[in-house]
Amino acid sequence: MSRQKSSLKNPSVLIDVEGMKCGGCVRSIEQLLSKQPNVVNASVNLVTGTACIDLKPSDQKIDGILCALSDLGFPAKRRIENNLSNKTYIEIHADKSWWKQWRQLMLALILLILSILGHLTEGGILDLPLIGTLPFHASLATFALFGPGLPILKQGLKSALKFNPSMDSLVGLGVGSAYTASLIALIWPGVAWPCFFNEPVMLLGFVLLGRFLEERARTNTGTALKELAKLQPETANLILEN
């Protein structure tokens, strides 16, 4: 999304927003921005991770807007042009979090493989007594939830408490309910519930894999759009009929 020219009536400000994952996040941010008293109009772009807001001339402060976005779970910062580097706020943070996301994905995939091996052991296909026991699967699910799945649980709970549930809330509800029901069945066998310790591990593994691929595709798309914008000429000649 290119920066719009600021008018004297309604100055425009471009801010970088972190944490957007889907159209629901875009809608939540736009609704929040539209409720701010000094915002006239707001447009959010998921691909570039930016929000363009038109402010009232009488009040051009955005500190309250940035705080409101952070409280909602979307850290934001005003776009600052830097002559020494063409990297945006989102690109800098993407570079820093890239290896973190990669480590979380690798850890989740390892847990997923162990869970699959446990399934095969329970089915009698493999002979691995240790990973075929319920305590092992319970430990695996606990490590998955409070390891690579902890950011999803935190963000989902935070969004739900603000009555603005997101995709993280849905994932957290799914893995949390399966884990809680399985834990109850493990502690009190008398309830005769089946254990679903494998499901939280698998769900988190697939979710993190999907988000990793989505983030990679979005980064590549943003890079392509940036390269395309460089082809735009800075000046043009207007030829009239006369």
C-alpha positions in Angstrom: 0.0 0.0 0.0 1.6 3.3 -1.1 1.6 6.3 1.1 -1.3 8.6 0.3 -0.6 12.3 -0.1 -1.6 14.3 3.0 -4.1 17.0 2.5 -4.4 20.1 4.5 -7.8 19.0 5.7 -7.1 15.5 6.8 -3.4 14.6 7.2 -2.6 11.0 6.6 -0.3 8.8 8.7 1.1 5.4 7.8 1.8 3.0 10.6 3.2 -0.5 10.6 1.2 -3.2 12.5 2.4 -6.5 13.7 0.5 -9.7 14.4 -2.1 -9.6 11.6 -2.9 -13.1 10.4 -6.2 -13.1 8.6 -9.1 -10.9 7.4 -10.6 -11.0 10.9 -7.5 -9.3 12.3 -7.9 -6.6 9.6 -11.5 -6.1 10.4 -10.8 -5.8 14.2 -8.1 -3.2 13.6 -10.3 -1.2 11.2 -13.1 -1.2 13.8 -10.7 -0.1 16.5 -9.3 2.7 14.4 -12.7 3.9 13.4 -13.6 4.3 17.1 -10.7 6.6 17.8 -11.9 10.2 18.2 -9.2 11.8 16.1 -9.4 9.3 13.2 -11.5 10.3 10.1 -10.8 7.3 7.9 -8.7 4.1 8.2 -7.5 1.6 5.7 -5.6 -1.6 6.7 -3.5 -3.7 4.3 -2.8 -7.3 5.4 -0.1 -8.0 2.8 2.1 -5.0 3.7 1.2 -5.1 7.4 0.3 -1.4 7.4 -2.6 0.9 8.3 -3.2 4.3 6.7 -5.2 6.7 8.9 -6.6 10.1 8.1 -6.4 12.3 11.2 -8.4 15.4 12.2 -6.3 18.6 11.7 -7.1 19.6 15.3 -5.7 16.4 16.8 -2.8 14.6 15.0 -1.4 12.7 18.0 -1.3 8.9 17.5 0.2 7.8 20.8 -3.3 6.8 22.0 -3.9 4.9 18.8 -0.7 2.9 19.1 -1.4 2.0 22.7 -4.9 0.9 21.8 -3.5 -1.4 19.0 -1.0 -2.8 21.4 -3.6 -3.5 24.0 -5.6 -5.4 21.3 -2.6 -7.6 20.6 -1.2 -5.8 17.5 2.0 -3.8 18.4 2.3 -0.8 16.0 4.7 1.9 15.2 4.6 5.0 13.0 6.4 4.5 9.7 9.7 6.4 9.8 11.6 6.9 6.6 15.3 6.1 6.9 17.7 7.1 4.2 20.3 4.6 5.4 18.0 1.6 5.1 14.9 0.8 3.1 13.7 -1.8 5.6 10.4 -1.1 7.3 9.5 -1.7 10.9 7.7 -4.9 9.9 10.7 -6.1 7.9 13.1 -5.5 10.8 10.9 -7.4 13.2 10.4 -10.2 10.6 14.1 -10.7 10.4 14.4 -10.9 14.2 11.5 -13.3 14.6 12.3 -15.5 11.5 14.6 -17.9 13.4 12.2 -17.9 16.4 9.3 -19.0 14.1 11.6 -21.6 12.5 12.6 -23.0 15.9 9.0 -23.2 17.0 8.1 -24.9 13.8 10.9 -27.5 14.1 10.0 -28.2 17.7 6.3 -28.6 16.8 7.2 -31.0 13.9 9.4 -33.1 16.2 6.6 -33.4 18.7 4.2 -34.3 15.8 6.6 -37.0 14.7 6.8 -38.4 18.2 3.0 -38.3 18.4 2.7 -40.3 15.2 5.2 -42.8 16.4 3.0 -43.2 19.5 0.0 -43.8 17.4 1.8 -46.5 15.5 3.0 -48.1 18.7 -0.5 -48.2 20.1 -1.6 -49.8 16.9 1.0 -52.6 17.2 2.9 -51.5 14.1 6.0 -50.4 16.0 7.6 -51.9 19.2 8.4 -48.8 21.2 6.8 -49.3 24.6 7.9 -46.0 26.1 6.2 -43.7 23.6 3.1 -45.8 23.5 2.0 -45.0 27.1 -0.6 -42.4 28.1 1.8 -40.6 30.5 4.3 -40.0 27.7 1.5 -38.6 25.4 0.3 -36.4 28.3 3.9 -35.1 28.8 4.2 -34.5 25.0 0.9 -32.6 24.9 1.8 -30.5 27.9 5.2 -29.6 26.4 3.5 -28.7 23.1 0.9 -26.5 24.7 3.2 -24.6 27.0 6.1 -24.6 24.5 5.5 -23.6 20.9 1.7 -23.3 21.5 2.0 -20.8 24.4 2.0 -17.6 22.2 -1.2 -18.9 20.5 -2.9 -19.6 23.8 -1.9 -16.2 25.2 -3.1 -14.2 22.2 -6.3 -16.2 21.9 -7.2 -15.7 25.6 -6.3 -12.0 25.3 -8.6 -11.6 22.3 -11.4 -13.5 23.9 -11.3 -11.5 27.1 -11.7 -8.3 25.0 -14.8 -9.9 23.4 -12.9 -9.9 20.1 -12.0 -13.5 19.4 -9.5 -14.3 16.7 -8.2 -17.4 15.0 -5.9 -17.9 18.0 -9.0 -18.1 20.2 -10.5 -20.8 18.0 -7.2 -22.8 18.0 -6.7 -22.3 21.7 -10.3 -23.5 22.4 -9.8 -26.6 20.4 -6.4 -27.7 21.9 -7.4 -26.6 25.4 -10.6 -28.5 25.5 -9.0 -31.7 24.1 -6.1 -31.4 26.6 -8.4 -30.7 29.6 -10.7 -33.6 28.8 -7.8 -35.9 28.3 -6.2 -34.8 31.5 -9.4 -35.4 33.4 -9.7 -38.9 31.9 -6.1 -39.7 32.8 -6.4 -38.6 36.5 -9.9 -40.0 37.0 -10.3 -43.2 34.9 -13.7 -43.7 36.3 -15.2 -41.1 34.0 -14.5 -43.5 31.1 -13.6 -40.7 28.7 -11.2 -41.4 25.9 -7.8 -39.5 25.9 -7.0 -37.1 23.1 -3.5 -36.1 24.0 -2.3 -36.6 20.4 -4.8 -34.2 18.9 -3.4 -31.0 20.5 0.1 -31.9 19.4 -1.1 -32.5 15.8 -3.3 -29.5 15.6 -0.5 -27.2 16.9 2.0 -28.7 14.5 -0.2 -28.2 11.4 -1.3 -24.7 12.5 2.4 -23.6 13.0 3.3 -25.1 9.7 0.5 -23.3 7.9 1.4 -20.0 9.5 5.0 -20.4 8.7 4.2 -21.0 5.0 1.7 -18.1 5.1 4.3 -15.7 6.5 6.8 -16.8 3.9 4.3 -16.2 1.1 3.3 -12.8 2.5 6.9 -11.8 2.8 7.6 -12.8 -0.8 4.5 -10.9 -1.9 5.5 -7.8 0.0 9.0 -7.9 -1.6 7.5 -8.3 -5.1 5.2 -5.3 -4.5 8.1 -3.3 -3.2 10.2 -4.1 -6.3 7.2 -3.3 -8.5 6.8 0.1 -6.8 10.4 0.9 -7.7 9.5 0.7 -11.4 7.1 3.7 -11.0 8.7 6.8 -12.5 9.2 9.8 -10.2 8.3 12.3 -12.9 6.0 12.3 -15.9 5.3 14.7 -18.8 1.7 15.8 -19.4 1.0 16.2 -23.1 -2.0 18.4 -24.0 -3.8 18.6 -27.3 -2.8 22.2 -27.9 
